[in-house]
Amino acid sequence: MPKVVKPCAAGDYYKVTPDEKMELNLRELAPILKEAGFRLGLVSGVMIAFVGKGKEYSLFSNGKLMIKGVDSTDEALEAAEEIYSLLTSRAKH
């Protein structure tokens, strides 16, 4: 299960770190997010910023996910698992 932490008390985002090492090709994954209804911002080889379902996300190539717009660790984990599931089920292997 991924680890979820709220980086600082004043921060309004949560950091989710996958329990397995990931090396994501973000340029390949960006169209999957777009097709799923997310609005893409920055897309680079290091990070994708995207928005959807009332949340803001930053996904890094190592699988770390920053999520803004959630109110609890459980909600952050649920949102992260949805993103990870979407990407792993649709990505080319």
The 8 nearest C-alpha neighbors of each residue, nearest first, counted from 0:
[[1, 18, 2, 17, 76, 19, 80, 16],
 [2, 0, 17, 18, 16, 3, 15, 76],
 [1, 3, 16, 15, 17, 0, 4, 18],
 [4, 2, 15, 14, 72, 16, 1, 76],
 [5, 3, 14, 13, 6, 15, 2, 72],
 [4, 6, 13, 7, 14, 12, 3, 8],
 [7, 5, 4, 13, 14, 10, 8, 12],
 [8, 6, 10, 9, 5, 11, 12, 4],
 [7, 9, 10, 6, 5, 11, 12, 13],
 [8, 10, 7, 11, 6, 12, 5, 13],
 [11, 9, 7, 8, 12, 6, 5, 13],
 [10, 12, 67, 9, 13, 68, 8, 5],
 [11, 13, 67, 66, 10, 5, 65, 14],
 [12, 14, 5, 66, 65, 4, 6, 15],
 [13, 15, 65, 4, 3, 64, 5, 66],
 [16, 14, 3, 64, 2, 63, 65, 1],
 [15, 17, 63, 2, 1, 3, 18, 14],
 [18, 16, 1, 19, 62, 2, 63, 15],
 [17, 19, 1, 0, 16, 20, 2, 21],
 [20, 18, 17, 21, 1, 16, 62, 0],
 [19, 21, 18, 22, 61, 17, 62, 16],
 [22, 20, 61, 62, 23, 19, 60, 17],
 [23, 21, 61, 60, 24, 62, 20, 25],
 [24, 22, 60, 25, 21, 61, 62, 59],
 [25, 23, 27, 26, 28, 60, 22, 44],
 [24, 26, 28, 27, 23, 44, 29, 60],
 [25, 27, 29, 28, 24, 44, 43, 42],
 [28, 26, 25, 24, 29, 30, 90, 31],
 [27, 29, 25, 31, 26, 30, 24, 32],
 [28, 30, 32, 31, 26, 27, 25, 33],
 [31, 29, 33, 32, 28, 34, 27, 26],
 [32, 30, 34, 28, 29, 33, 35, 86],
 [31, 33, 35, 29, 30, 34, 37, 28],
 [32, 34, 30, 37, 36, 35, 31, 38],
 [35, 33, 31, 36, 32, 30, 37, 29],
 [36, 34, 32, 33, 37, 31, 85, 30],
 [37, 35, 33, 34, 38, 32, 51, 52],
 [36, 38, 51, 33, 32, 50, 35, 39],
 [39, 37, 50, 49, 33, 51, 36, 40],
 [40, 38, 49, 48, 37, 50, 41, 33],
 [39, 41, 48, 49, 42, 38, 47, 50],
 [40, 42, 48, 47, 43, 39, 46, 49],
 [43, 41, 47, 46, 40, 48, 26, 44],
 [44, 42, 45, 46, 47, 41, 26, 25],
 [43, 45, 25, 46, 26, 24, 42, 60],
 [44, 46, 43, 60, 59, 25, 47, 42],
 [47, 45, 59, 43, 58, 44, 42, 60],
 [48, 46, 42, 58, 41, 57, 43, 49],
 [49, 47, 57, 40, 41, 56, 39, 58],
 [50, 48, 39, 56, 40, 38, 55, 37],
 [51, 49, 55, 38, 37, 54, 56, 39],
 [50, 52, 37, 53, 54, 38, 55, 49],
 [51, 53, 54, 50, 37, 55, 36, 68],
 [52, 54, 51, 68, 55, 50, 69, 67],
 [55, 53, 68, 51, 52, 67, 50, 56],
 [56, 54, 50, 67, 66, 49, 68, 51],
 [57, 55, 66, 49, 65, 48, 50, 58],
 [56, 58, 48, 65, 47, 64, 49, 59],
 [59, 57, 64, 47, 46, 63, 56, 62],
 [58, 60, 46, 63, 62, 61, 45, 64],
 [59, 61, 23, 45, 62, 22, 46, 25],
 [62, 60, 21, 22, 59, 63, 23, 20],
 [63, 61, 59, 60, 21, 17, 64, 58],
 [64, 62, 16, 59, 61, 15, 58, 17],
 [63, 65, 58, 15, 57, 14, 62, 66],
 [64, 66, 14, 57, 56, 13, 15, 58],
 [67, 65, 56, 13, 12, 55, 64, 14],
 [68, 66, 12, 55, 54, 69, 11, 56],
 [67, 69, 54, 55, 53, 66, 70, 12],
 [70, 68, 67, 75, 74, 71, 54, 66],
 [71, 69, 74, 68, 72, 75, 11, 73],
 [72, 70, 74, 73, 69, 75, 13, 76],
 [71, 73, 75, 74, 76, 3, 4, 70],
 [74, 72, 76, 71, 75, 77, 3, 70],
 [73, 75, 77, 71, 76, 72, 69, 78],
 [76, 74, 72, 78, 73, 77, 69, 79],
 [75, 77, 79, 73, 74, 78, 80, 72],
 [76, 78, 74, 80, 75, 79, 73, 81],
 [79, 77, 75, 81, 76, 80, 74, 82],
 [80, 78, 76, 82, 81, 77, 75, 83],
 [79, 81, 83, 77, 82, 78, 84, 76],
 [80, 82, 84, 78, 79, 83, 85, 77],
 [83, 81, 85, 79, 80, 84, 86, 78],
 [84, 82, 80, 86, 85, 81, 87, 79],
 [85, 83, 81, 87, 82, 86, 80, 88],
 [86, 84, 82, 88, 83, 87, 81, 89],
 [85, 87, 83, 89, 84, 88, 90, 82],
 [86, 88, 84, 90, 89, 85, 83, 91],
 [87, 89, 85, 86, 84, 90, 83, 91],
 [88, 90, 86, 87, 85, 91, 31, 84],
 [91, 89, 87, 86, 88, 92, 28, 31],
 [92, 90, 89, 87, 27, 88, 28, 86],
 [91, 90, 87, 89, 88, 86, 24, 23]]
